[in-house]
């Protein structure tokens, strides 16, 4: 088995503009997703809006810059994630395709364990 992180990107303006009924529907779809894929899910959460993000960047001289903003300013931002444990990338993609996403997209990344050489 291998662990993959499913990153959920969304347009925050579109998400904020959704009416209560649509928001409740999307949350219900995520609850259904969690139930359907409970056998492979190892964790997951939605994230607070990007305006709550704090980024840390290393300066060329080695110092650190702390900024009250997401790492990169884009229209779509990281809105949540699921950690899954599946046999391979094909299975990870099958699970990721079932993630409810009313806007934005999904990125699937394999986890690189700290004790595994490059």
Short mmCIF file of the C-alpha atoms (twelve columns), coordinates in Angstrom:
data_MODEL
# 
_entry.id   MODEL 
# 
loop_
_atom_site.group_PDB 
_atom_site.id 
_atom_site.type_symbol 
_atom_site.label_atom_id 
_atom_site.label_alt_id 
_atom_site.label_comp_id 
_atom_site.label_asym_id 
_atom_site.label_seq_id 
_atom_site.Cartn_x 
_atom_site.Cartn_y 
_atom_site.Cartn_z 
_atom_site.pdbx_PDB_model_num 
ATOM 1   C CA . UNK A 1   0.000   0.000  0.000   1 
ATOM 2   C CA . UNK A 2   1.073   3.586  -0.621  1 
ATOM 3   C CA . UNK A 3   -0.115  6.868  0.791   1 
ATOM 4   C CA . UNK A 4   -1.275  9.695  -1.461  1 
ATOM 5   C CA . UNK A 5   -2.430  13.181 -0.614  1 
ATOM 6   C CA . UNK A 6   -5.449  14.473 -2.516  1 
ATOM 7   C CA . UNK A 7   -5.248  18.273 -2.587  1 
ATOM 8   C CA . UNK A 8   -8.494  20.115 -3.272  1 
ATOM 9   C CA . UNK A 9   -8.180  23.504 -4.974  1 
ATOM 10  C CA . UNK A 10  -11.118 25.878 -5.185  1 
ATOM 11  C CA . UNK A 11  -11.997 29.391 -6.223  1 
ATOM 12  C CA . UNK A 12  -12.780 31.067 -2.896  1 
ATOM 13  C CA . UNK A 13  -14.925 33.769 -4.491  1 
ATOM 14  C CA . UNK A 14  -17.140 31.149 -6.132  1 
ATOM 15  C CA . UNK A 15  -17.324 29.133 -2.925  1 
ATOM 16  C CA . UNK A 16  -18.264 32.211 -0.877  1 
ATOM 17  C CA . UNK A 17  -20.969 33.118 -3.410  1 
ATOM 18  C CA . UNK A 18  -22.721 29.735 -3.078  1 
ATOM 19  C CA . UNK A 19  -26.096 29.886 -1.378  1 
ATOM 20  C CA . UNK A 20  -26.712 27.938 1.842   1 
ATOM 21  C CA . UNK A 21  -28.516 25.119 0.027   1 
ATOM 22  C CA . UNK A 22  -25.610 24.552 -2.359  1 
ATOM 23  C CA . UNK A 23  -23.067 24.722 0.481   1 
ATOM 24  C CA . UNK A 24  -25.033 22.139 2.463   1 
ATOM 25  C CA . UNK A 25  -25.236 19.928 -0.637  1 
ATOM 26  C CA . UNK A 26  -21.453 20.068 -1.166  1 
ATOM 27  C CA . UNK A 27  -20.826 19.234 2.506   1 
ATOM 28  C CA . UNK A 28  -23.257 16.308 2.246   1 
ATOM 29  C CA . UNK A 29  -21.405 15.100 -0.857  1 
ATOM 30  C CA . UNK A 30  -18.133 15.164 1.104   1 
ATOM 31  C CA . UNK A 31  -19.776 13.199 3.927   1 
ATOM 32  C CA . UNK A 32  -20.889 10.616 1.357   1 
ATOM 33  C CA . UNK A 33  -17.377 10.543 -0.132  1 
ATOM 34  C CA . UNK A 34  -15.892 9.899  3.331   1 
ATOM 35  C CA . UNK A 35  -18.371 7.080  3.973   1 
ATOM 36  C CA . UNK A 36  -17.819 5.505  0.556   1 
ATOM 37  C CA . UNK A 37  -14.021 5.618  0.805   1 
ATOM 38  C CA . UNK A 38  -13.607 4.971  4.552   1 
ATOM 39  C CA . UNK A 39  -11.477 1.898  3.834   1 
ATOM 40  C CA . UNK A 40  -8.671  3.951  2.292   1 
ATOM 41  C CA . UNK A 41  -9.043  7.322  4.039   1 
ATOM 42  C CA . UNK A 42  -6.434  8.110  6.679   1 
ATOM 43  C CA . UNK A 43  -7.412  11.733 7.273   1 
ATOM 44  C CA . UNK A 44  -8.686  14.911 5.745   1 
ATOM 45  C CA . UNK A 45  -10.044 18.344 6.480   1 
ATOM 46  C CA . UNK A 46  -11.132 21.520 4.820   1 
ATOM 47  C CA . UNK A 47  -8.952  24.547 5.400   1 
ATOM 48  C CA . UNK A 48  -9.800  28.053 6.529   1 
ATOM 49  C CA . UNK A 49  -9.758  30.683 3.775   1 
ATOM 50  C CA . UNK A 50  -6.462  31.789 2.250   1 
ATOM 51  C CA . UNK A 51  -6.627  35.131 4.055   1 
ATOM 52  C CA . UNK A 52  -5.804  33.192 7.251   1 
ATOM 53  C CA . UNK A 53  -2.641  31.689 5.728   1 
ATOM 54  C CA . UNK A 54  0.822   32.565 6.932   1 
ATOM 55  C CA . UNK A 55  3.768   31.827 4.645   1 
ATOM 56  C CA . UNK A 56  7.409   31.424 5.571   1 
ATOM 57  C CA . UNK A 57  10.076  31.921 2.904   1 
ATOM 58  C CA . UNK A 58  13.810  31.556 3.263   1 
ATOM 59  C CA . UNK A 59  15.868  34.510 2.072   1 
ATOM 60  C CA . UNK A 60  19.029  33.922 0.014   1 
ATOM 61  C CA . UNK A 61  21.146  34.850 3.079   1 
ATOM 62  C CA . UNK A 62  19.430  32.226 5.205   1 
ATOM 63  C CA . UNK A 63  17.014  34.464 7.083   1 
ATOM 64  C CA . UNK A 64  13.265  33.906 7.139   1 
ATOM 65  C CA . UNK A 65  10.440  36.124 5.925   1 
ATOM 66  C CA . UNK A 66  7.028   35.549 7.504   1 
ATOM 67  C CA . UNK A 67  4.091   36.912 5.482   1 
ATOM 68  C CA . UNK A 68  0.382   37.050 6.282   1 
ATOM 69  C CA . UNK A 69  -0.717  35.586 2.958   1 
ATOM 70  C CA . UNK A 70  -0.779  32.302 1.054   1 
ATOM 71  C CA . UNK A 71  2.472   31.090 -0.497  1 
ATOM 72  C CA . UNK A 72  1.333   32.114 -3.980  1 
ATOM 73  C CA . UNK A 73  -1.470  34.436 -4.993  1 
ATOM 74  C CA . UNK A 74  -3.722  32.600 -7.417  1 
ATOM 75  C CA . UNK A 75  -7.397  32.470 -8.228  1 
ATOM 76  C CA . UNK A 76  -7.657  28.887 -6.981  1 
ATOM 77  C CA . UNK A 77  -6.229  28.079 -3.555  1 
ATOM 78  C CA . UNK A 78  -5.780  24.957 -1.489  1 
ATOM 79  C CA . UNK A 79  -9.100  24.453 0.268   1 
ATOM 80  C CA . UNK A 80  -8.737  20.996 1.792   1 
ATOM 81  C CA . UNK A 81  -7.184  17.573 1.523   1 
ATOM 82  C CA . UNK A 82  -7.660  13.852 2.011   1 
ATOM 83  C CA . UNK A 83  -4.885  11.439 2.943   1 
ATOM 84  C CA . UNK A 84  -5.483  7.985  1.449   1 
ATOM 85  C CA . UNK A 85  -3.681  4.647  1.582   1 
ATOM 86  C CA . UNK A 86  -4.151  2.687  -1.653  1 
ATOM 87  C CA . UNK A 87  -2.311  0.137  -3.780  1 
ATOM 88  C CA . UNK A 88  -1.068  2.488  -6.499  1 
ATOM 89  C CA . UNK A 89  -1.558  5.699  -8.442  1 
ATOM 90  C CA . UNK A 90  -4.406  4.242  -10.509 1 
ATOM 91  C CA . UNK A 91  -6.408  3.547  -7.357  1 
ATOM 92  C CA . UNK A 92  -5.501  6.980  -5.958  1 
ATOM 93  C CA . UNK A 93  -6.806  8.625  -9.123  1 
ATOM 94  C CA . UNK A 94  -10.022 6.611  -8.957  1 
ATOM 95  C CA . UNK A 95  -10.613 7.846  -5.399  1 
ATOM 96  C CA . UNK A 96  -9.648  11.431 -6.292  1 
ATOM 97  C CA . UNK A 97  -12.105 11.503 -9.194  1 
ATOM 98  C CA . UNK A 98  -14.904 10.932 -6.659  1 
ATOM 99  C CA . UNK A 99  -14.038 14.010 -4.553  1 
ATOM 100 C CA . UNK A 100 -16.851 16.580 -4.827  1 
ATOM 101 C CA . UNK A 101 -15.461 19.758 -6.409  1 
ATOM 102 C CA . UNK A 102 -17.976 22.426 -7.418  1 
ATOM 103 C CA . UNK A 103 -15.110 24.637 -8.635  1 
ATOM 104 C CA . UNK A 104 -11.366 24.299 -8.996  1 
ATOM 105 C CA . UNK A 105 -9.483  21.049 -9.284  1 
ATOM 106 C CA . UNK A 106 -7.742  18.152 -7.609  1 
ATOM 107 C CA . UNK A 107 -4.051  17.316 -7.332  1 
ATOM 108 C CA . UNK A 108 -2.837  13.847 -6.327  1 
ATOM 109 C CA . UNK A 109 0.646   13.561 -4.822  1 
ATOM 110 C CA . UNK A 110 2.407   10.498 -3.446  1 
ATOM 111 C CA . UNK A 111 3.647   10.781 0.128   1 
ATOM 112 C CA . UNK A 112 7.435   10.518 0.419   1 
ATOM 113 C CA . UNK A 113 8.147   8.962  3.817   1 
ATOM 114 C CA . UNK A 114 10.979  10.626 5.724   1 
ATOM 115 C CA . UNK A 115 12.803  7.319  6.161   1 
ATOM 116 C CA . UNK A 116 12.742  6.491  2.434   1 
ATOM 117 C CA . UNK A 117 15.809  7.489  0.405   1 
ATOM 118 C CA . UNK A 118 15.465  9.715  -2.649  1 
# 
